[in-house]
Amino acid sequence: MSQEKPKGDLRRALTHLENGDWQAAHAIVQEDEESRLFCWAHGIVHIMEGDRSNARYWYRKAGRPFDEDTAAPAEIKALKSEISAR
């Protein structure tokens, strides 16, 4: 995976996700299709969009588990926690 993009970009995407604006988050996360955290956020975007097969692809790229119970609110919270820990 490539070097992580600036956390500010990911934090902006996360804010959009928290506000339910997956389209705005998508515009940010699609700029980095390699870094793990951006792939994870990209997967959350597609959960919110309702495209779970696409979400599964991005979760696989992020190395994250994904099943029928994977839900956007819990994933947003987990991603926010991981970003804050960095």
Backbone hydrogen bonds, N-H to C=O, Kabsch-Sander energy under -0.5 kcal/mol:
donor,donor_aa,acceptor,acceptor_aa,energy
9,D,6,P,-1.0
10,L,6,P,-1.2
11,R,7,K,-3.0
12,R,8,G,-2.2
13,A,9,D,-2.1
14,L,10,L,-2.6
15,T,11,R,-2.3
16,H,12,R,-2.1
17,L,13,A,-2.4
18,E,14,L,-2.8
19,N,15,T,-1.6
20,G,17,L,-1.6
21,D,16,H,-2.8
22,W,20,G,-1.3
25,A,21,D,-1.9
26,H,22,W,-2.5
27,A,23,Q,-1.8
28,I,24,A,-1.0
28,I,25,A,-0.5
29,V,25,A,-2.8
30,Q,26,H,-2.1
31,E,28,I,-1.6
32,D,29,V,-1.4
39,C,35,S,-2.4
40,W,36,R,-2.3
41,A,37,L,-2.5
42,H,38,F,-2.5
43,G,39,C,-2.1
44,I,40,W,-2.0
45,V,41,A,-2.3
46,H,42,H,-1.7
47,I,43,G,-1.7
48,M,44,I,-2.6
49,E,45,V,-2.0
50,G,46,H,-1.0
50,G,47,I,-0.6
51,D,46,H,-2.3
52,R,50,G,-0.9
55,A,51,D,-2.2
56,R,52,R,-2.5
57,Y,53,S,-1.4
58,W,54,N,-1.9
59,Y,55,A,-2.6
60,R,56,R,-2.3
61,K,57,Y,-2.1
62,A,58,W,-1.8
63,G,59,Y,-0.8
63,G,60,R,-0.9
64,R,59,Y,-2.6
70,T,67,D,-1.7
75,E,71,A,-2.1
76,I,72,A,-3.1
77,K,73,P,-2.0
78,A,74,A,-2.3
79,L,75,E,-2.7
80,K,76,I,-2.6
81,S,77,K,-2.1
82,E,78,A,-2.2
83,I,79,L,-2.6
84,S,80,K,-2.4
85,A,81,S,-1.5
86,R,82,E,-0.5
86,R,83,I,-1.1
